[in-house]
Amino acid sequence: MRARTLVLQPLARAALLLLWSLVAWGALLVLLTLVDAVGEGPGPALWRLLPASGASVWAWLNALSVMLALAVGLVGAGIAWSRRTGAPTLPPAS
């Protein structure tokens, strides 16, 4: 069991680092899109985030990272809102 932990723990950490890197990249893309939306309007700026048919893997990774960043932002906003309103939380696990 110890050898299995020694193998799985670094892999899990690498996967978590990759996931958070995608979230950070998506947040940067969303921020840059919002800056572009000021100059050229929201329609063309937002359409650039969606991959076209026959797009490369990088375009799909960009779209995935934007979705991950938006999901993390929504979850974070939901947690902050529930703490602010005093919504009941789950009891601690025993």
N, CA, C and O atoms as a GROMACS GRO file, in nm:
protein
  376
    1MET      N    1   0.081  -0.119   0.000
    1MET     CA    2   0.000   0.000   0.000
    1MET      C    3   0.086   0.126   0.000
    1MET      O    4   0.048   0.227  -0.059
    2ARG      N    5   0.199   0.121   0.064
    2ARG     CA    6   0.288   0.237   0.071
    2ARG      C    7   0.344   0.271  -0.067
    2ARG      O    8   0.353   0.389  -0.102
    3ALA      N    9   0.381   0.171  -0.146
    3ALA     CA   10   0.435   0.196  -0.280
    3ALA      C   11   0.329   0.257  -0.370
    3ALA      O   12   0.360   0.341  -0.455
    4ARG      N   13   0.206   0.214  -0.352
    4ARG     CA   14   0.097   0.270  -0.432
    4ARG      C   15   0.077   0.418  -0.400
    4ARG      O   16   0.052   0.499  -0.490
    5THR      N   17   0.087   0.454  -0.274
    5THR     CA   18   0.075   0.594  -0.233
    5THR      C   19   0.188   0.677  -0.290
    5THR      O   20   0.168   0.791  -0.332
    6LEU      N   21   0.308   0.621  -0.290
    6LEU     CA   22   0.423   0.694  -0.344
    6LEU      C   23   0.409   0.722  -0.493
    6LEU      O   24   0.464   0.820  -0.542
    7VAL      N   25   0.337   0.638  -0.563
    7VAL     CA   26   0.318   0.658  -0.707
    7VAL      C   27   0.200   0.751  -0.733
    7VAL      O   28   0.208   0.840  -0.818
    8LEU      N   29   0.091   0.732  -0.660
    8LEU     CA   30  -0.030   0.807  -0.690
    8LEU      C   31  -0.026   0.952  -0.641
    8LEU      O   32  -0.086   1.040  -0.704
    9GLN      N   33   0.042   0.978  -0.532
    9GLN     CA   34   0.043   1.114  -0.478
    9GLN      C   35   0.107   1.215  -0.574
    9GLN      O   36   0.049   1.322  -0.595
   10PRO      N   37   0.224   1.188  -0.632
   10PRO     CA   38   0.278   1.285  -0.729
   10PRO      C   39   0.192   1.299  -0.854
   10PRO      O   40   0.183   1.408  -0.911
   11LEU      N   41   0.129   1.190  -0.897
   11LEU     CA   42   0.041   1.199  -1.014
   11LEU      C   43  -0.082   1.284  -0.984
   11LEU      O   44  -0.126   1.363  -1.068
   12ALA      N   45  -0.136   1.269  -0.865
   12ALA     CA   46  -0.252   1.349  -0.827
   12ALA      C   47  -0.213   1.497  -0.816
   12ALA      O   48  -0.290   1.584  -0.856
   13ARG      N   49  -0.096   1.524  -0.762
   13ARG     CA   50  -0.052   1.663  -0.752
   13ARG      C   51  -0.028   1.725  -0.890
   13ARG      O   52  -0.060   1.841  -0.913
   14ALA      N   53   0.028   1.647  -0.981
   14ALA     CA   54   0.050   1.696  -1.118
   14ALA      C   55  -0.083   1.722  -1.187
   14ALA      O   56  -0.097   1.821  -1.259
   15ALA      N   57  -0.181   1.635  -1.166
   15ALA     CA   58  -0.313   1.654  -1.227
   15ALA      C   59  -0.380   1.778  -1.169
   15ALA      O   60  -0.444   1.854  -1.242
   16LEU      N   61  -0.366   1.800  -1.039
   16LEU     CA   62  -0.424   1.918  -0.976
   16LEU      C   63  -0.356   2.045  -1.026
   16LEU      O   64  -0.423   2.146  -1.049
   17LEU      N   65  -0.225   2.041  -1.043
   17LEU     CA   66  -0.154   2.156  -1.098
   17LEU      C   67  -0.199   2.186  -1.241
   17LEU      O   68  -0.217   2.302  -1.278
   18LEU      N   69  -0.218   2.082  -1.321
   18LEU     CA   70  -0.266   2.100  -1.458
   18LEU      C   71  -0.406   2.160  -1.459
   18LEU      O   72  -0.435   2.249  -1.538
   19LEU      N   73  -0.493   2.111  -1.371
   19LEU     CA   74  -0.629   2.163  -1.364
   19LEU      C   75  -0.631   2.311  -1.327
   19LEU      O   76  -0.701   2.390  -1.390
   20TRP      N   77  -0.555   2.348  -1.224
   20TRP     CA   78  -0.553   2.488  -1.182
   20TRP      C   79  -0.483   2.576  -1.285
   20TRP      O   80  -0.515   2.694  -1.296
   21SER      N   81  -0.389   2.521  -1.360
   21SER     CA   82  -0.326   2.598  -1.468
   21SER      C   83  -0.427   2.628  -1.577
   21SER      O   84  -0.429   2.738  -1.632
   22LEU      N   85  -0.512   2.529  -1.609
   22LEU     CA   86  -0.618   2.554  -1.708
   22LEU      C   87  -0.717   2.658  -1.658
   22LEU      O   88  -0.764   2.741  -1.736
   23VAL      N   89  -0.749   2.654  -1.530
   23VAL     CA   90  -0.841   2.753  -1.473
   23VAL      C   91  -0.778   2.893  -1.482
   23VAL      O   92  -0.846   2.989  -1.520
   24ALA      N   93  -0.651   2.905  -1.448
   24ALA     CA   94  -0.584   3.035  -1.454
   24ALA      C   95  -0.577   3.086  -1.598
   24ALA      O   96  -0.598   3.204  -1.622
   25TRP      N   97  -0.548   2.997  -1.693
   25TRP     CA   98  -0.542   3.036  -1.834
   25TRP      C   99  -0.681   3.080  -1.882
   25TRP      O  100  -0.692   3.178  -1.957
   26GLY      N  101  -0.784   3.010  -1.840
   26GLY     CA  102  -0.920   3.048  -1.878
   26GLY      C  103  -0.959   3.183  -1.820
   26GLY      O  104  -1.025   3.262  -1.886
   27ALA      N  105  -0.918   3.208  -1.696
   27ALA     CA  106  -0.947   3.338  -1.635
   27ALA      C  107  -0.877   3.450  -1.710
   27ALA      O  108  -0.933   3.558  -1.729
   28LEU      N  109  -0.755   3.425  -1.753
   28LEU     CA  110  -0.682   3.525  -1.832
   28LEU      C  111  -0.752   3.549  -1.966
   28LEU      O  112  -0.763   3.663  -2.010
   29LEU      N  113  -0.798   3.442  -2.031
   29LEU     CA  114  -0.869   3.458  -2.157
   29LEU      C  115  -0.999   3.536  -2.140
   29LEU      O  116  -1.033   3.619  -2.223
   30VAL      N  117  -1.071   3.509  -2.031
   30VAL     CA  118  -1.195   3.583  -2.005
   30VAL      C  119  -1.165   3.730  -1.980
   30VAL      O  120  -1.236   3.817  -2.031
   31LEU      N  121  -1.061   3.759  -1.904
   31LEU     CA  122  -1.023   3.898  -1.878
   31LEU      C  123  -0.986   3.971  -2.007
   31LEU      O  124  -1.028   4.084  -2.029
   32LEU      N  125  -0.906   3.906  -2.091
   32LEU     CA  126  -0.868   3.968  -2.218
   32LEU      C  127  -0.987   3.986  -2.311
   32LEU      O  128  -0.993   4.083  -2.387
   33THR      N  129  -1.081   3.893  -2.306
   33THR     CA  130  -1.202   3.907  -2.387
   33THR      C  131  -1.286   4.024  -2.340
   33THR      O  132  -1.344   4.095  -2.422
   34LEU      N  133  -1.294   4.043  -2.209
   34LEU     CA  134  -1.368   4.158  -2.158
   34LEU      C  135  -1.303   4.289  -2.198
   34LEU      O  136  -1.372   4.387  -2.227
   35VAL      N  137  -1.171   4.292  -2.200
   35VAL     CA  138  -1.100   4.413  -2.245
   35VAL      C  139  -1.127   4.437  -2.393
   35VAL      O  140  -1.148   4.552  -2.434
   36ASP      N  141  -1.125   4.332  -2.474
   36ASP     CA  142  -1.155   4.347  -2.617
   36ASP      C  143  -1.299   4.387  -2.640
   36ASP      O  144  -1.329   4.458  -2.736
   37ALA      N  145  -1.390   4.341  -2.553
   37ALA     CA  146  -1.532   4.373  -2.571
   37ALA      C  147  -1.557   4.523  -2.556
   37ALA      O  148  -1.654   4.574  -2.613
   38VAL      N  149  -1.474   4.592  -2.481
   38VAL     CA  150  -1.490   4.737  -2.467
   38VAL      C  151  -1.466   4.806  -2.600
   38VAL      O  152  -1.536   4.901  -2.635
   39GLY      N  153  -1.367   4.760  -2.674
   39GLY     CA  154  -1.332   4.825  -2.800
   39GLY      C  155  -1.415   4.783  -2.919
   39GLY      O  156  -1.448   4.866  -3.003
   40GLU      N  157  -1.448   4.656  -2.929
   40GLU     CA  158  -1.515   4.608  -3.050
   40GLU      C  159  -1.656   4.555  -3.027
   40GLU      O  160  -1.721   4.512  -3.122
   41GLY      N  161  -1.702   4.557  -2.906
   41GLY     CA  162  -1.836   4.509  -2.876
   41GLY      C  163  -1.832   4.366  -2.822
   41GLY      O  164  -1.738   4.292  -2.849
   42PRO      N  165  -1.934   4.329  -2.747
   42PRO     CA  166  -1.933   4.198  -2.683
   42PRO      C  167  -1.951   4.080  -2.779
   42PRO      O  168  -1.897   3.972  -2.755
   43GLY      N  169  -2.026   4.100  -2.885
   43GLY     CA  170  -2.054   3.990  -2.978
   43GLY      C  171  -1.929   3.931  -3.042
   43GLY      O  172  -1.901   3.812  -3.025
   44PRO      N  173  -1.853   4.012  -3.115
   44PRO     CA  174  -1.733   3.956  -3.180
   44PRO      C  175  -1.629   3.906  -3.080
   44PRO      O  176  -1.561   3.807  -3.107
   45ALA      N  177  -1.617   3.972  -2.968
   45ALA     CA  178  -1.518   3.929  -2.869
   45ALA      C  179  -1.555   3.794  -2.809
   45ALA      O  180  -1.468   3.709  -2.791
   46LEU      N  181  -1.682   3.774  -2.778
   46LEU     CA  182  -1.724   3.647  -2.720
   46LEU      C  183  -1.723   3.533  -2.821
   46LEU      O  184  -1.697   3.418  -2.784
   47TRP      N  185  -1.750   3.562  -2.946
   47TRP     CA  186  -1.748   3.457  -3.048
   47TRP      C  187  -1.609   3.400  -3.069
   47TRP      O  188  -1.594   3.286  -3.112
   48ARG      N  189  -1.507   3.480  -3.040
   48ARG     CA  190  -1.370   3.431  -3.055
   48ARG      C  191  -1.335   3.322  -2.954
   48ARG      O  192  -1.242   3.245  -2.975
   49LEU      N  193  -1.410   3.316  -2.843
   49LEU     CA  194  -1.384   3.213  -2.743
   49LEU      C  195  -1.432   3.076  -2.786
   49LEU      O  196  -1.382   2.974  -2.737
   50LEU      N  197  -1.528   3.071  -2.877
   50LEU     CA  198  -1.583   2.943  -2.922
   50LEU      C  199  -1.501   2.888  -3.038
   50LEU      O  200  -1.473   2.960  -3.133
   51PRO      N  201  -1.462   2.760  -3.030
   51PRO     CA  202  -1.386   2.703  -3.141
   51PRO      C  203  -1.474   2.678  -3.262
   51PRO      O  204  -1.588   2.633  -3.250
   52ALA      N  205  -1.420   2.709  -3.379
   52ALA     CA  206  -1.492   2.687  -3.504
   52ALA      C  207  -1.484   2.540  -3.542
   52ALA      O  208  -1.405   2.465  -3.484
   53SER      N  209  -1.564   2.500  -3.638
   53SER     CA  210  -1.557   2.361  -3.685
   53SER      C  211  -1.422   2.339  -3.751
   53SER      O  212  -1.376   2.420  -3.831
   54GLY      N  213  -1.360   2.228  -3.717
   54GLY     CA  214  -1.228   2.198  -3.770
   54GLY      C  215  -1.117   2.271  -3.697
   54GLY      O  216  -1.005   2.282  -3.749
   55ALA      N  217  -1.145   2.322  -3.580
   55ALA     CA  218  -1.045   2.396  -3.503
   55ALA      C  219  -0.941   2.301  -3.446
   55ALA      O  220  -0.964   2.181  -3.436
   56SER      N  221  -0.829   2.357  -3.408
   56SER     CA  222  -0.720   2.276  -3.353
   56SER      C  223  -0.750   2.237  -3.208
   56SER      O  224  -0.847   2.284  -3.148
   57VAL      N  225  -0.665   2.152  -3.156
   57VAL     CA  226  -0.679   2.109  -3.017
   57VAL      C  227  -0.662   2.228  -2.923
   57VAL      O  228  -0.725   2.233  -2.818
   58TRP      N  229  -0.577   2.322  -2.959
   58TRP     CA  230  -0.552   2.438  -2.873
   58TRP      C  231  -0.677   2.524  -2.859
   58TRP      O  232  -0.703   2.577  -2.751
   59ALA      N  233  -0.754   2.537  -2.964
   59ALA     CA  234  -0.878   2.614  -2.956
   59ALA      C  235  -0.977   2.546  -2.862
   59ALA      O  236  -1.047   2.612  -2.786
   60TRP      N  237  -0.982   2.413  -2.867
   60TRP     CA  238  -1.072   2.340  -2.776
   60TRP      C  239  -1.022   2.348  -2.633
   60TRP      O  240  -1.102   2.355  -2.540
   61LEU      N  241  -0.891   2.345  -2.613
   61LEU     CA  242  -0.837   2.361  -2.478
   61LEU      C  243  -0.865   2.501  -2.422
   61LEU      O  244  -0.891   2.517  -2.303
   62ASN      N  245  -0.860   2.601  -2.510
   62ASN     CA  246  -0.895   2.736  -2.466
   62ASN      C  247  -1.041   2.742  -2.422
   62ASN      O  248  -1.073   2.802  -2.319
   63ALA      N  249  -1.130   2.681  -2.500
   63ALA     CA  250  -1.272   2.680  -2.462
   63ALA      C  251  -1.293   2.604  -2.333
   63ALA      O  252  -1.372   2.647  -2.248
   64LEU      N  253  -1.225   2.491  -2.316
   64LEU     CA  254  -1.235   2.414  -2.192
   64LEU      C  255  -1.185   2.494  -2.073
   64LEU      O  256  -1.247   2.491  -1.966
   65SER      N  257  -1.075   2.564  -2.091
   65SER     CA  258  -1.021   2.642  -1.980
   65SER      C  259  -1.112   2.758  -1.942
   65SER      O  260  -1.122   2.792  -1.824
   66VAL      N  261  -1.178   2.818  -2.040
   66VAL     CA  262  -1.273   2.925  -2.010
   66VAL      C  263  -1.392   2.869  -1.933
   66VAL      O  264  -1.439   2.931  -1.838
   67MET      N  265  -1.441   2.752  -1.975
   67MET     CA  266  -1.553   2.690  -1.902
   67MET      C  267  -1.514   2.654  -1.759
   67MET      O  268  -1.592   2.673  -1.667
   68LEU      N  269  -1.394   2.602  -1.741
   68LEU     CA  270  -1.346   2.570  -1.607
   68LEU      C  271  -1.335   2.695  -1.521
   68LEU      O  272  -1.374   2.694  -1.404
   69ALA      N  273  -1.282   2.802  -1.578
   69ALA     CA  274  -1.268   2.926  -1.502
   69ALA      C  275  -1.404   2.982  -1.463
   69ALA      O  276  -1.422   3.030  -1.351
   70LEU      N  277  -1.501   2.976  -1.554
   70LEU     CA  278  -1.634   3.024  -1.521
   70LEU      C  279  -1.700   2.936  -1.415
   70LEU      O  280  -1.770   2.987  -1.327
   71ALA      N  281  -1.679   2.806  -1.423
   71ALA     CA  282  -1.736   2.715  -1.323
   71ALA      C  283  -1.676   2.740  -1.185
   71ALA      O  284  -1.749   2.743  -1.086
   72VAL      N  285  -1.545   2.759  -1.179
   72VAL     CA  286  -1.481   2.787  -1.051
   72VAL      C  287  -1.529   2.922  -0.996
   72VAL      O  288  -1.550   2.936  -0.876
   73GLY      N  289  -1.546   3.020  -1.084
   73GLY     CA  290  -1.598   3.149  -1.041
   73GLY      C  291  -1.740   3.140  -0.988
   73GLY      O  292  -1.773   3.203  -0.888
   74LEU      N  293  -1.825   3.061  -1.054
   74LEU     CA  294  -1.962   3.045  -1.006
   74LEU      C  295  -1.968   2.972  -0.873
   74LEU      O  296  -2.045   3.009  -0.784
   75VAL      N  297  -1.887   2.868  -0.858
   75VAL     CA  298  -1.884   2.796  -0.730
   75VAL      C  299  -1.832   2.887  -0.619
   75VAL      O  300  -1.887   2.889  -0.509
   76GLY      N  301  -1.727   2.962  -0.648
   76GLY     CA  302  -1.674   3.055  -0.549
   76GLY      C  303  -1.775   3.163  -0.511
   76GLY      O  304  -1.787   3.198  -0.394
   77ALA      N  305  -1.846   3.214  -0.610
   77ALA     CA  306  -1.949   3.315  -0.580
   77ALA      C  307  -2.062   3.254  -0.499
   77ALA      O  308  -2.116   3.319  -0.409
   78GLY      N  309  -2.099   3.132  -0.529
   78GLY     CA  310  -2.204   3.065  -0.452
   78GLY      C  311  -2.164   3.041  -0.308
   78GLY      O  312  -2.244   3.058  -0.216
   79ILE      N  313  -2.039   3.002  -0.287
   79ILE     CA  314  -1.990   2.982  -0.151
   79ILE      C  315  -1.986   3.114  -0.075
   79ILE      O  316  -2.026   3.121   0.041
   80ALA      N  317  -1.938   3.219  -0.141
   80ALA     CA  318  -1.932   3.350  -0.076
   80ALA      C  319  -2.072   3.401  -0.044
   80ALA      O  320  -2.094   3.458   0.062
   81TRP      N  321  -2.167   3.380  -0.136
   81TRP     CA  322  -2.304   3.426  -0.112
   81TRP      C  323  -2.369   3.349   0.002
   81TRP      O  324  -2.439   3.407   0.084
   82SER      N  325  -2.345   3.217   0.007
   82SER     CA  326  -2.408   3.138   0.113
   82SER      C  327  -2.349   3.174   0.250
   82SER      O  328  -2.421   3.173   0.350
   83ARG      N  329  -2.222   3.206   0.256
   83ARG     CA  330  -2.163   3.248   0.383
   83ARG      C  331  -2.214   3.385   0.425
   83ARG      O  332  -2.234   3.412   0.544
   84ARG      N  333  -2.235   3.471   0.328
   84ARG     CA  334  -2.281   3.607   0.360
   84ARG      C  335  -2.427   3.608   0.407
   84ARG      O  336  -2.463   3.684   0.497
   85THR      N  337  -2.510   3.523   0.347
   85THR     CA  338  -2.652   3.521   0.382
   85THR      C  339  -2.679   3.432   0.502
   85THR      O  340  -2.791   3.430   0.553
   86GLY      N  341  -2.580   3.359   0.548
   86GLY     CA  342  -2.600   3.272   0.663
   86GLY      C  343  -2.677   3.147   0.629
   86GLY      O  344  -2.746   3.091   0.715
   87ALA      N  345  -2.668   3.100   0.505
   87ALA     CA  346  -2.736   2.978   0.466
   87ALA      C  347  -2.679   2.860   0.544
   87ALA      O  348  -2.560   2.859   0.576
   88PRO      N  349  -2.763   2.762   0.574
   88PRO     CA  350  -2.712   2.648   0.650
   88PRO      C  351  -2.609   2.570   0.570
   88PRO      O  352  -2.620   2.555   0.448
   89THR      N  353  -2.510   2.520   0.640
   89THR     CA  354  -2.405   2.441   0.577
   89THR      C  355  -2.420   2.296   0.618
   89THR      O  356  -2.497   2.262   0.708
   90LEU      N  357  -2.347   2.211   0.552
   90LEU     CA  358  -2.350   2.070   0.585
   90LEU      C  359  -2.284   2.046   0.720
   90LEU      O  360  -2.186   2.113   0.754
   91PRO      N  361  -2.335   1.952   0.797
   91PRO     CA  362  -2.270   1.922   0.925
   91PRO      C  363  -2.135   1.856   0.901
   91PRO      O  364  -2.116   1.791   0.798
   92PRO      N  365  -2.041   1.872   0.994
   92PRO     CA  366  -1.910   1.810   0.973
   92PRO      C  367  -1.921   1.658   0.972
   92PRO      O  368  -2.003   1.600   1.043
   93ALA      N  369  -1.838   1.598   0.891
   93ALA     CA  370  -1.839   1.451   0.881
   93ALA      C  371  -1.782   1.392   1.010
   93ALA      O  372  -1.686   1.443   1.067
   94SER      N  373  -1.843   1.284   1.054
   94SER     CA  374  -1.794   1.222   1.177
   94SER      C  375  -1.725   1.091   1.151
   94SER      O  376  -1.677   1.027   1.244
   0.00000   0.00000   0.00000
